[in-house]
Amino acid sequence: MTGSSAEVSGRPVGLALVRPVARAVPWRAVGTAGALGLLLAAVPRLTGDQATGWLALNALRSSALAFALGLAFLLDDPARHTTAAVPTRRPVRHALRLALVAPVAALWWTAALHLVPRAVRPPEAGVTVEAAAVLALALAGAALAVRVGGGTGPGRAVAGGLLASAVLAPLLWPGRWALFVTPDDERWAAAHDRWTVLLCAALVVAAVCAAEPLRRGRLR
């Protein structure tokens, strides 16, 4: 009995979960969003000598948003109410999905950066923090939707909310807390401190919301 329990909570079961979780990941949505993001990142290269730093920066921002829209579907799971009864906790299942997608996201972002000509490419560290924050917001939104609503497919609502926020934020965000600035703006460093805070906050929300609800019936 003890050996069986150790096996359930240990490495063999964790490895056994990789294959079914990998099949459950919405790779089509992630792949489509990634392809769109790479097309957007390639716009400055396609424009040739007419490419500018402003165009390159916004191409990368749009590229990150496109991939984030696909990542909003990461926690969609038609069998969620069935798998809720399995011994493996929800944080483990969420973490496993993220672990499967994280290397893909890293390779994708590296490709997106290198699609932009070096001459007009914005500072890589700063724009990478922006991209990471946007992706983390998508994950936090999905985790929050699953935690509060308990639905099986929150991706559409989360993607819609993320897209609306991306359109409205530059218009409504207070100027003294500027986020969307250009590298030649003196507020660039301060803006990316705020992006870092936003990234950390989104990761905390995603981690907290990954926990199993204490009272499933009430949340449903």
Number of C-alpha atoms within 10 A of each C-alpha: 6 7 7 9 9 12 13 14 12 11 11 11 13 16 10 10 15 16 10 9 15 14 10 16 20 18 16 11 18 23 16 14 21 26 17 18 26 24 15 22 29 22 17 25 17 14 11 10 8 9 18 15 19 15 19 26 22 18 22 29 20 19 25 29 24 24 27 29 28 25 30 31 25 26 24 21 20 12 11 16 12 9 14 13 9 9 9 15 14 18 16 14 18 18 13 19 20 17 12 14 17 12 11 14 19 12 10 18 23 13 14 22 21 13 21 26 19 13 10 16 21 23 12 11 9 17 21 19 18 25 22 22 23 25 25 24 25 28 27 25 24 27 28 20 20 23 20 14 13 17 16 15 21 22 27 15 15 24 22 13 16 20 16 11 13 14 11 11 13 14 10 9 12 10 10 8 11 16 21 18 17 16 16 9 9 10 17 16 14 14 21 21 15 16 23 17 13 19 21 16 16 22 18 14 17 23 17 15 21 22 15 14 16 8 8 12 7 8 11 11
